[in-house]
């Protein structure tokens, strides 16, 4: 298991320039347009099961420089294709570091098997634990063995998870996809020759299990693979030939592979997409978007190594009775997207060979989170603001330090999620605020005042408003430098200064944040009012921007649209609009 620590390191690192088409930092490699357009070697190829950094350099010119570039990419923790990926990582560029360390490795499989972890992985907040299915994929000459246990990974201590085997009763038969709904875990189990493939509901506390769906009008399903359940209790699940083709442990299939819609209230079930209509030869992973209006479905060929295999994520509209408007969302360059997940911004995460590939809502590849060398990612699970990544060999944990809500939640879960999310950030913010307070006294004073003022203002401040409200420097570059120093709390969005997230503001408003800010300076609504009045008094001289006299004719008016006049008006906007609210806040605090 790998932990990626949250938060940017405050110092910057120099560029490591191996070639002009690659930007290299301590743990991040940014792929440039030129590199993406023209591969940096004249003769190359790779198998579909090999990631990009494993591309084979064929006979041609000297390989050393090109191989060094590929090795550099292979050694990175994150590969960036689009600047939006930096926002997701919570860093401003490739020279800020994200630390990676391995913290959990699953034990070796038995001698007759060749891999372990299966696709099923789900977070259960009531247990503060992840449940993970294990798979003993048989070597040649062996058949699949049913495993009586699943892994329960206690993540109370996120840095040191505690994994143990637990035994559902009755046992699951080759458990695969998993989804939490109404406090229970629903497993899509593949089954075997003696146990039909089925959906099994498990109580995560008692581990009691019950089969809730195991047939299509008397037909056995082939090998159920993954499942998602809408807030209204409508399940979608995939059914493929994996048990027959890959593991030789099920009866001969009697159904076409496909995606089924099962209304858990009425029992109504129907196939809504599949091989019968030509789209899905072997459907696999499933994920809703944030509002459950879209369903993402991954497709595979007969095997992961088929050059002409699907290796595709499709996007579908969810309708009242099925799916419509299917389109190709993405096509994977290495392996196929086994498990898929989404976040609240409708980014899509695909578990592939060597990494988790992350796409924006339009299917543009933003970047990759690398897993251990030689590992294959099979699935992921969101646990609050952590993304746990499961490979065949290792389990990886990634913490997203922008802390937006990343997982679609039902209404009754939302409040619990928010309450549980924020306390865990305090050590991170404590550390960052302590580092801020250790610099040059004058710089520290300015940073603390800027943070204090941003706690008080009623909207984000524009760059030109900062001098009047904060009574700090008038130089734009100096203000930007202050914001950069406070980058774990504040950010520039175009011309606005704002908190990176509500959790940063909430921390500063709490006891820990207030004690540090108060130790440096007491700067409150009274000082903001004085700054606003001082700015208005200074700026509002006699006709400072050339306004026409009251008795002037329209023909004599001059337009008020030049740069100097716009700046005059903009810098006064906050002071003119909000000085009274700050004055009222002084009165309220006095009365209190």
C-alpha positions as CSV (number, residue, x, y, z in Angstrom):
1,X,0.0,0.0,0.0
2,X,1.3,3.4,-0.8
3,X,0.5,6.7,1.0
4,X,0.8,10.0,-0.9
5,X,1.0,12.8,1.6
6,X,-1.3,15.8,1.2
7,X,-0.1,19.3,0.9
8,X,2.6,21.0,-1.1
9,X,6.1,21.4,0.2
10,X,6.8,25.1,0.7
11,X,10.2,25.2,-1.0
12,X,10.6,24.9,-4.7
13,X,12.8,22.4,-6.6
14,X,15.0,23.1,-9.6
15,X,14.1,21.7,-13.1
16,X,15.7,18.5,-14.1
17,X,15.9,19.0,-17.9
18,X,16.5,15.8,-19.8
19,X,14.9,17.0,-23.0
20,X,13.0,20.0,-24.1
21,X,9.8,18.0,-24.4
22,X,9.6,16.9,-20.8
23,X,9.2,18.9,-17.6
24,X,10.5,17.0,-14.6
25,X,10.1,17.7,-10.9
26,X,10.8,15.7,-7.7
27,X,7.9,13.4,-8.2
28,X,5.9,14.8,-11.1
29,X,6.6,14.5,-14.9
30,X,4.7,16.8,-17.2
31,X,4.3,15.6,-20.7
32,X,4.4,18.4,-23.2
33,X,2.4,18.7,-26.4
34,X,5.5,18.0,-28.6
35,X,6.3,14.8,-26.7
36,X,2.7,13.7,-27.0
37,X,2.6,14.4,-30.7
38,X,5.9,13.0,-31.8
39,X,7.5,10.1,-29.8
40,X,11.1,10.9,-29.0
41,X,12.5,8.0,-31.0
42,X,12.4,7.0,-34.7
43,X,11.3,3.4,-34.4
44,X,9.2,2.0,-31.5
45,X,6.4,-0.3,-30.5
46,X,4.8,-1.8,-27.4
47,X,2.3,-4.6,-26.4
48,X,-1.1,-3.5,-25.2
49,X,-0.3,-4.9,-21.7
50,X,2.7,-2.6,-21.4
51,X,2.4,1.0,-20.1
52,X,3.7,4.0,-22.1
53,X,7.0,4.2,-20.2
54,X,7.7,0.6,-21.2
55,X,7.6,1.3,-24.9
56,X,10.1,-0.8,-26.8
57,X,12.8,1.1,-28.7
58,X,13.4,-0.9,-31.9
59,X,16.5,-0.8,-34.2
60,X,17.3,2.8,-35.2
61,X,19.5,5.6,-33.9
62,X,21.2,5.7,-30.5
63,X,18.7,4.7,-27.8
64,X,20.4,6.0,-24.7
65,X,18.8,9.5,-24.6
66,X,15.3,8.3,-25.4
67,X,15.6,5.4,-22.9
68,X,16.7,7.9,-20.2
69,X,13.5,9.9,-20.9
70,X,11.3,6.8,-20.6
71,X,13.1,5.8,-17.4
72,X,12.4,9.2,-16.0
73,X,8.7,8.8,-16.7
74,X,8.8,5.4,-15.1
75,X,10.3,6.7,-11.9
76,X,7.7,9.5,-11.5
77,X,4.8,9.2,-9.1
78,X,2.5,11.3,-11.2
79,X,2.3,11.9,-14.9
80,X,0.6,15.2,-16.0
81,X,-1.0,15.7,-19.4
82,X,-3.2,18.7,-18.5
83,X,-2.8,21.5,-16.0
84,X,-6.1,20.6,-14.4
85,X,-4.3,17.6,-12.9
86,X,-2.3,20.0,-10.7
87,X,-5.5,21.3,-9.2
88,X,-6.6,17.8,-8.4
89,X,-3.2,17.1,-6.8
90,X,-3.3,20.3,-4.8
91,X,0.0,21.6,-6.1
92,X,0.8,24.5,-8.4
93,X,3.3,22.8,-10.7
94,X,5.8,20.0,-11.3
95,X,8.3,21.4,-8.8
96,X,6.2,20.9,-5.8
97,X,6.5,17.5,-4.3
98,X,4.0,14.7,-3.5
99,X,5.5,12.1,-1.3
100,X,4.9,8.4,-2.0
101,X,5.7,5.5,0.3
102,X,4.5,1.9,0.3
103,X,2.6,1.0,3.4
104,X,0.8,-2.3,2.7
105,X,1.5,-5.3,0.6
106,X,-0.9,-8.3,0.3
107,X,0.7,-11.7,0.9
108,X,1.8,-14.0,-1.9
109,X,-0.8,-16.3,-3.5
110,X,-0.6,-20.1,-3.1
111,X,1.6,-22.0,-5.6
112,X,-1.3,-22.9,-7.9
113,X,-2.4,-19.2,-8.4
114,X,-0.8,-16.3,-10.2
115,X,-2.4,-13.2,-8.7
116,X,-4.6,-12.1,-5.8
117,X,-6.7,-9.0,-5.5
118,X,-9.9,-8.9,-7.4
119,X,-12.1,-6.0,-8.5
120,X,-14.3,-5.8,-5.4
121,X,-13.4,-3.0,-3.1
122,X,-15.8,-0.9,-1.0
123,X,-15.6,1.5,1.9
124,X,-18.0,1.1,4.8
125,X,-17.9,4.2,7.0
126,X,-19.8,2.5,9.9
127,X,-16.8,0.2,10.3
128,X,-14.2,2.7,9.1
129,X,-12.9,-0.1,7.0
130,X,-12.5,-1.2,3.4
131,X,-13.7,-4.7,2.3
132,X,-11.6,-6.2,-0.5
133,X,-12.2,-9.4,-2.5
134,X,-9.4,-11.8,-3.2
135,X,-9.0,-13.9,-6.3
136,X,-6.7,-16.9,-6.8
137,X,-6.6,-16.9,-10.6
138,X,-5.4,-20.4,-11.5
139,X,-2.3,-21.2,-13.3
140,X,-2.5,-23.5,-16.4
141,X,-3.7,-26.9,-15.4
142,X,-5.6,-25.7,-12.3
143,X,-9.2,-24.6,-11.9
144,X,-10.5,-21.7,-9.8
145,X,-10.7,-22.2,-6.0
146,X,-13.4,-20.6,-4.0
147,X,-12.0,-18.5,-1.2
148,X,-14.0,-18.4,2.1
149,X,-12.7,-15.0,3.2
150,X,-12.4,-11.4,2.2
151,X,-10.0,-8.8,3.4
152,X,-11.2,-6.2,5.9
153,X,-8.8,-3.2,6.0
154,X,-9.2,-1.0,9.1
155,X,-8.2,2.5,8.1
156,X,-8.7,4.3,11.4
157,X,-5.0,5.1,11.2
158,X,-4.8,6.1,7.6
159,X,-1.0,5.9,7.5
160,X,-0.9,2.4,8.9
161,X,-4.0,0.4,7.9
162,X,-4.6,-2.9,9.6
163,X,-5.7,-5.7,7.2
164,X,-7.2,-9.0,8.4
165,X,-9.1,-11.8,6.9
166,X,-12.8,-12.0,7.7
167,X,-15.2,-14.8,6.9
168,X,-18.7,-14.0,5.5
169,X,-21.3,-16.6,6.4
170,X,-22.3,-18.3,4.2
171,X,-19.0,-17.8,2.3
172,X,-18.9,-15.8,-1.0
173,X,-18.1,-17.7,-4.1
174,X,-15.4,-15.8,-6.0
175,X,-16.6,-12.3,-5.0
176,X,-16.0,-9.5,-7.5
177,X,-17.6,-6.1,-7.7
178,X,-19.0,-4.5,-4.6
179,X,-21.2,-1.5,-3.7
180,X,-22.5,-0.1,-0.4
181,X,-26.2,0.6,-0.3
182,X,-28.4,1.3,2.8
183,X,-25.7,0.1,5.2
184,X,-25.2,-3.2,3.4
185,X,-22.5,-4.4,1.0
186,X,-23.7,-5.9,-2.2
187,X,-21.3,-8.2,-3.9
188,X,-21.4,-9.4,-7.5
189,X,-20.0,-12.9,-7.1
190,X,-18.9,-14.9,-10.2
191,X,-19.9,-18.3,-8.8
192,X,-18.6,-21.6,-10.0
193,X,-19.9,-24.9,-11.3
194,X,-21.8,-25.7,-8.1
195,X,-22.9,-22.1,-7.1
196,X,-24.6,-19.9,-9.7
197,X,-23.3,-16.4,-10.2
198,X,-25.4,-14.0,-8.0
199,X,-25.7,-10.7,-6.1
200,X,-25.1,-11.3,-2.4
201,X,-26.0,-8.8,0.3
202,X,-23.6,-8.8,3.3
203,X,-24.0,-7.2,6.7
204,X,-20.6,-5.5,7.2
205,X,-20.8,-5.8,11.0
206,X,-22.0,-9.4,11.4
207,X,-20.7,-10.7,8.0
208,X,-24.0,-12.5,7.5
209,X,-24.7,-12.9,3.8
210,X,-27.9,-13.6,1.7
211,X,-28.3,-14.2,-2.0
212,X,-30.7,-11.6,-3.4
213,X,-30.5,-12.2,-7.2
214,X,-29.2,-15.3,-9.0
215,X,-31.2,-15.8,-12.2
216,X,-32.6,-14.3,-15.4
217,X,-36.0,-16.0,-15.7
218,X,-34.4,-19.4,-14.9
219,X,-31.1,-18.9,-16.7
220,X,-27.9,-18.7,-14.7
221,X,-25.9,-15.6,-15.2
222,X,-22.5,-16.1,-16.8
223,X,-20.1,-14.4,-14.4
224,X,-21.3,-11.2,-12.7
225,X,-18.5,-8.7,-12.5
226,X,-19.5,-5.3,-11.1
227,X,-22.5,-3.6,-9.6
228,X,-23.8,-0.1,-8.8
229,X,-27.0,0.9,-7.1
230,X,-28.9,4.2,-7.6
231,X,-30.3,6.2,-4.7
232,X,-33.7,4.9,-5.7
233,X,-32.7,1.3,-5.4
234,X,-32.2,0.4,-9.0
235,X,-29.1,-1.8,-9.6
236,X,-27.1,-2.1,-12.8
237,X,-24.6,-5.0,-13.0
238,X,-22.3,-6.4,-15.7
239,X,-22.2,-10.1,-16.7
240,X,-19.4,-11.6,-18.8
241,X,-17.7,-14.8,-19.8
242,X,-14.8,-14.4,-17.3
243,X,-15.6,-17.5,-15.3
244,X,-15.8,-19.7,-18.4
245,X,-13.1,-18.2,-20.7
246,X,-10.6,-17.1,-18.1
247,X,-11.0,-19.3,-15.1
248,X,-12.7,-22.5,-16.4
249,X,-14.8,-22.7,-13.3
250,X,-18.4,-22.2,-14.5
251,X,-21.0,-24.0,-16.6
252,X,-21.1,-23.2,-20.3
253,X,-22.8,-19.8,-20.8
254,X,-26.4,-19.8,-22.0
255,X,-26.8,-16.0,-22.1
256,X,-25.2,-13.2,-24.1
257,X,-22.9,-11.0,-22.1
258,X,-24.5,-7.7,-21.1
259,X,-25.5,-5.0,-18.6
260,X,-28.6,-5.6,-16.7
261,X,-31.0,-3.2,-14.9
262,X,-32.7,-4.7,-11.8
263,X,-35.3,-2.8,-9.9
264,X,-34.7,-4.0,-6.3
265,X,-38.2,-2.9,-5.3
266,X,-40.3,-4.6,-8.0
267,X,-37.9,-7.4,-9.0
268,X,-38.1,-6.3,-12.7
269,X,-35.0,-7.1,-14.6
270,X,-33.9,-6.6,-18.2
271,X,-30.7,-6.4,-20.3
272,X,-30.2,-2.8,-21.3
273,X,-26.9,-3.2,-23.3
274,X,-24.7,-6.1,-24.3
275,X,-23.1,-8.4,-26.9
276,X,-26.6,-9.2,-28.3
277,X,-26.7,-5.7,-29.8
278,X,-23.1,-5.5,-30.7
279,X,-21.6,-3.2,-28.1
280,X,-20.2,-5.1,-25.2
281,X,-18.3,-8.4,-25.8
282,X,-17.1,-8.5,-22.2
283,X,-18.5,-5.7,-20.1
284,X,-16.7,-5.0,-16.8
285,X,-16.6,-2.0,-14.5
286,X,-19.4,0.4,-13.7
287,X,-19.7,3.9,-12.1
288,X,-22.3,6.6,-11.9
289,X,-21.4,10.2,-12.3
290,X,-22.1,12.5,-9.4
291,X,-25.8,13.0,-9.9
292,X,-26.4,9.5,-11.3
293,X,-27.6,10.8,-14.6
294,X,-24.8,9.1,-16.5
295,X,-23.5,5.5,-16.2
296,X,-19.9,4.7,-17.2
297,X,-19.3,1.1,-18.4
298,X,-15.9,-0.4,-19.2
299,X,-15.5,-3.1,-21.9
300,X,-12.8,-5.6,-22.5
301,X,-12.0,-8.0,-25.3
302,X,-11.7,-11.8,-24.8
303,X,-8.6,-11.0,-22.7
304,X,-6.6,-8.0,-21.5
305,X,-4.0,-8.6,-24.1
306,X,-6.2,-8.5,-27.2
307,X,-4.7,-5.8,-29.6
308,X,-8.2,-5.4,-31.0
309,X,-10.0,-5.7,-27.7
310,X,-12.4,-3.0,-26.6
311,X,-10.3,-1.4,-23.7
312,X,-13.0,1.3,-23.7
313,X,-15.1,3.3,-21.3
314,X,-18.5,4.1,-22.6
315,X,-20.8,6.9,-21.3
316,X,-24.5,6.4,-21.2
317,X,-27.5,8.5,-20.2
318,X,-29.5,6.9,-17.4
319,X,-33.2,6.9,-18.3
320,X,-36.4,6.0,-16.4
321,X,-36.3,2.4,-17.7
322,X,-32.7,1.9,-18.9
323,X,-29.9,3.5,-20.8
324,X,-29.6,5.6,-24.0
325,X,-27.2,7.8,-26.0
326,X,-24.1,5.5,-25.6
327,X,-20.8,7.1,-26.7
328,X,-17.2,6.3,-26.4
329,X,-15.8,8.2,-23.5
330,X,-12.1,7.0,-23.5
331,X,-9.9,4.3,-25.0
332,X,-7.1,2.9,-22.8
333,X,-3.5,2.6,-24.2
334,X,-2.4,-0.1,-21.7
335,X,-4.6,-2.9,-20.6
336,X,-8.2,-2.0,-20.1
337,X,-10.1,0.0,-17.4
338,X,-11.0,-2.8,-15.0
339,X,-12.5,-0.8,-12.1
340,X,-13.8,2.7,-12.6
341,X,-14.7,5.5,-10.2
342,X,-15.8,9.1,-10.5
343,X,-15.6,12.3,-8.3
344,X,-18.0,15.2,-7.6
345,X,-16.5,17.1,-10.6
346,X,-17.4,14.2,-12.8
347,X,-13.8,13.2,-13.4
348,X,-13.4,9.5,-14.3
349,X,-10.7,7.3,-12.8
350,X,-9.8,4.1,-14.7
351,X,-7.8,1.2,-13.1
352,X,-5.3,0.1,-15.8
353,X,-1.9,-1.4,-16.2
354,X,0.7,0.5,-14.1
355,X,-1.5,3.4,-13.0
356,X,-4.9,5.0,-12.4
357,X,-5.8,7.1,-15.5
358,X,-7.8,10.2,-14.7
359,X,-10.0,11.9,-17.3
360,X,-12.1,15.1,-17.1
361,X,-15.8,15.0,-17.8
362,X,-15.2,15.2,-21.6
363,X,-12.9,12.2,-21.7
364,X,-9.6,14.2,-21.9
365,X,-6.7,12.4,-20.1
366,X,-5.5,14.7,-17.3
367,X,-2.9,12.5,-15.8
368,X,-1.9,9.2,-14.2
369,X,-1.3,8.1,-10.6
370,X,1.5,5.6,-10.8
371,X,1.4,2.4,-8.9
372,X,4.3,0.1,-8.0
373,X,6.5,-1.0,-10.8
374,X,5.1,-4.1,-12.5
375,X,1.7,-3.9,-10.7
376,X,-1.7,-3.8,-12.4
377,X,-4.4,-1.6,-10.9
378,X,-7.7,-3.4,-10.6
379,X,-10.0,-1.0,-8.7
380,X,-10.3,1.9,-6.3
381,X,-12.5,3.0,-3.4
382,X,-13.2,6.4,-2.0
383,X,-13.0,6.8,1.8
384,X,-14.0,10.3,2.6
385,X,-11.2,12.4,0.9
386,X,-8.9,9.4,0.3
387,X,-8.7,7.3,-2.8
388,X,-7.6,3.8,-2.1
389,X,-6.1,2.0,-5.1
390,X,-6.0,-1.7,-5.3
391,X,-3.4,-3.5,-7.5
392,X,-2.8,-7.2,-8.0
393,X,0.1,-6.9,-5.5
394,X,-0.2,-3.8,-3.5
395,X,-2.8,-1.5,-2.0
396,X,-2.3,2.3,-2.6
397,X,-3.8,5.2,-0.7
398,X,-4.0,8.7,-2.2
399,X,-5.2,11.8,-0.3
400,X,-6.6,14.6,-2.4
401,X,-5.7,17.8,-0.5
402,X,-8.2,20.1,-2.1
403,X,-10.9,18.2,-0.2
404,X,-13.9,18.7,-2.4
405,X,-16.6,16.0,-1.8
406,X,-15.4,13.4,-4.2
407,X,-18.0,10.6,-4.0
408,X,-21.7,10.7,-4.9
409,X,-23.6,10.3,-1.6
410,X,-27.2,9.8,-0.7
411,X,-28.8,12.8,1.2
412,X,-28.8,11.0,4.5
413,X,-25.1,10.4,4.3
414,X,-24.0,13.9,3.3
415,X,-24.0,15.5,6.8
416,X,-22.1,12.5,8.4
417,X,-19.5,12.7,5.6
418,X,-18.9,16.4,6.2
419,X,-18.6,16.0,9.9
420,X,-16.2,13.2,9.6
421,X,-14.1,14.9,6.9
422,X,-12.8,18.1,8.6
423,X,-11.2,17.0,11.9
424,X,-8.6,14.9,10.1
425,X,-7.3,18.0,8.4
426,X,-6.2,19.8,11.6
427,X,-2.7,18.2,11.8
428,X,-2.0,19.2,8.2
429,X,-3.2,22.8,8.6
430,X,-1.3,23.0,12.0
431,X,1.9,22.0,10.3
432,X,1.5,24.5,7.4
433,X,0.5,27.4,9.7
434,X,3.5,26.6,11.9
435,X,5.8,26.7,8.8
436,X,4.3,30.0,7.7
437,X,5.1,31.5,11.1
438,X,8.8,30.5,11.0
439,X,9.9,33.0,8.2
440,X,11.2,36.5,8.2
441,X,9.2,38.6,10.8
442,X,8.0,41.1,8.2
443,X,6.9,38.4,5.8
444,X,5.2,36.5,8.6
445,X,3.4,39.6,9.7
446,X,2.0,40.3,6.2
447,X,1.0,36.6,5.7
448,X,-0.9,36.6,9.0
449,X,-2.6,39.8,8.3
450,X,-3.7,38.7,4.8
451,X,-5.1,35.4,6.3
452,X,-6.8,37.4,9.0
453,X,-8.4,39.8,6.5
454,X,-9.6,36.9,4.2
455,X,-11.3,35.5,7.3
456,X,-13.3,38.8,7.7
457,X,-14.2,39.8,4.1
458,X,-17.6,39.1,2.7
459,X,-16.4,37.9,-0.7
460,X,-13.1,37.1,-2.4
461,X,-10.9,40.2,-2.8
462,X,-9.7,41.4,-6.2
463,X,-6.0,42.0,-6.5
464,X,-6.4,45.8,-6.6
465,X,-8.7,45.8,-3.6
466,X,-6.1,44.2,-1.2
467,X,-4.0,47.4,-0.4
468,X,-7.0,49.4,0.8
469,X,-8.6,46.6,2.8
470,X,-5.5,45.1,4.3
471,X,-3.3,48.3,4.4
472,X,-0.4,46.2,3.1
473,X,1.7,46.8,0.0
474,X,0.4,48.5,-3.1
475,X,2.5,46.3,-5.4
476,X,0.7,43.6,-7.3
477,X,3.7,41.3,-7.5
478,X,4.3,41.6,-3.8
479,X,0.6,40.7,-3.1
480,X,0.9,37.7,-5.4
481,X,4.0,36.6,-3.6
482,X,2.1,36.7,-0.3
483,X,-0.7,34.6,-1.8
484,X,1.9,32.1,-3.0
485,X,3.4,31.9,0.5
486,X,-0.1,31.1,1.8
487,X,-0.8,28.6,-1.0
488,X,-2.1,25.9,1.3
489,X,-4.8,28.3,2.4
490,X,-5.3,30.8,-0.4
491,X,-5.2,30.8,-4.2
492,X,-5.5,33.2,-7.1
493,X,-8.4,32.5,-9.4
494,X,-7.9,34.9,-12.3
495,X,-7.9,38.2,-10.5
496,X,-9.6,37.0,-7.3
497,X,-8.0,35.9,-4.0
498,X,-10.0,33.2,-2.2
499,X,-9.6,30.2,0.1
500,X,-8.6,27.0,-1.6
501,X,-11.4,25.3,0.2
502,X,-14.0,26.0,3.0
503,X,-12.0,23.6,5.3
504,X,-9.0,26.0,5.2
505,X,-11.3,28.9,6.3
506,X,-13.0,26.8,9.0
507,X,-9.6,25.8,10.4
508,X,-8.5,29.4,10.7
509,X,-11.8,30.2,12.4
510,X,-11.2,27.5,15.0
511,X,-9.2,27.5,18.2
512,X,-5.9,26.4,16.7
513,X,-6.0,28.8,13.8
514,X,-7.1,31.8,15.9
515,X,-4.5,31.2,18.6
516,X,-1.7,31.5,16.0
517,X,-3.2,34.5,14.2
518,X,-3.9,36.3,17.5
519,X,-0.3,35.7,18.6
520,X,0.9,37.9,15.7
521,X,-1.6,40.7,15.4
522,X,-5.2,41.6,16.2
523,X,-6.6,42.9,13.0
524,X,-10.4,42.9,12.9
525,X,-13.5,44.6,11.4
526,X,-12.5,47.9,13.0
527,X,-9.2,48.0,11.1
528,X,-10.9,46.9,7.9
529,X,-13.4,49.8,8.3
530,X,-10.5,52.2,8.8
531,X,-8.8,50.9,5.7
532,X,-12.0,51.2,3.6
533,X,-12.6,54.8,4.8
534,X,-9.0,55.7,4.2
535,X,-9.1,54.3,0.7
536,X,-12.4,56.1,-0.1
537,X,-11.1,59.4,1.4
538,X,-7.9,59.2,-0.6
539,X,-9.4,58.1,-3.9
540,X,-12.6,60.2,-3.9
541,X,-10.9,63.5,-4.7
542,X,-12.7,66.2,-6.7
543,X,-13.7,64.5,-10.0
544,X,-10.9,61.8,-9.9
545,X,-12.1,60.0,-13.1
546,X,-13.4,62.9,-15.2
547,X,-17.2,62.6,-14.5
548,X,-19.3,65.2,-16.4
549,X,-20.7,68.2,-14.5
550,X,-24.5,68.0,-13.8
551,X,-25.3,70.8,-16.3
552,X,-23.3,69.3,-19.1
553,X,-24.9,68.1,-22.3
554,X,-24.6,64.5,-23.5
555,X,-22.4,65.6,-26.4
556,X,-19.7,66.9,-24.0
557,X,-19.5,63.7,-22.0
558,X,-16.4,61.6,-22.3
559,X,-16.5,57.8,-22.1
560,X,-15.3,56.3,-18.8
561,X,-13.5,53.4,-20.4
562,X,-9.8,53.7,-20.1
563,X,-7.5,51.6,-18.0
564,X,-6.8,54.2,-15.4
565,X,-10.5,54.9,-14.8
566,X,-11.4,51.2,-14.6
567,X,-8.7,50.7,-11.9
568,X,-10.0,53.7,-10.0
569,X,-13.5,52.3,-9.9
570,X,-12.5,48.6,-9.3
571,X,-10.2,49.3,-6.3
572,X,-13.0,51.2,-4.5
573,X,-15.7,48.5,-5.2
574,X,-15.2,46.5,-2.0
575,X,-14.7,49.5,0.3
576,X,-17.8,51.2,-1.1
577,X,-20.0,48.1,-0.9
578,X,-19.0,46.4,2.3
579,X,-17.7,49.1,4.7
580,X,-21.1,49.3,6.4
581,X,-21.3,45.5,7.0
582,X,-17.9,45.6,8.7
583,X,-19.1,48.5,10.8
584,X,-22.2,46.6,11.9
585,X,-20.0,43.6,12.8
586,X,-18.0,45.9,15.1
587,X,-21.3,46.9,16.8
588,X,-22.5,43.3,17.1
589,X,-19.2,42.2,18.7
590,X,-19.3,45.1,21.1
591,X,-22.9,44.2,22.2
592,X,-21.9,40.6,22.6
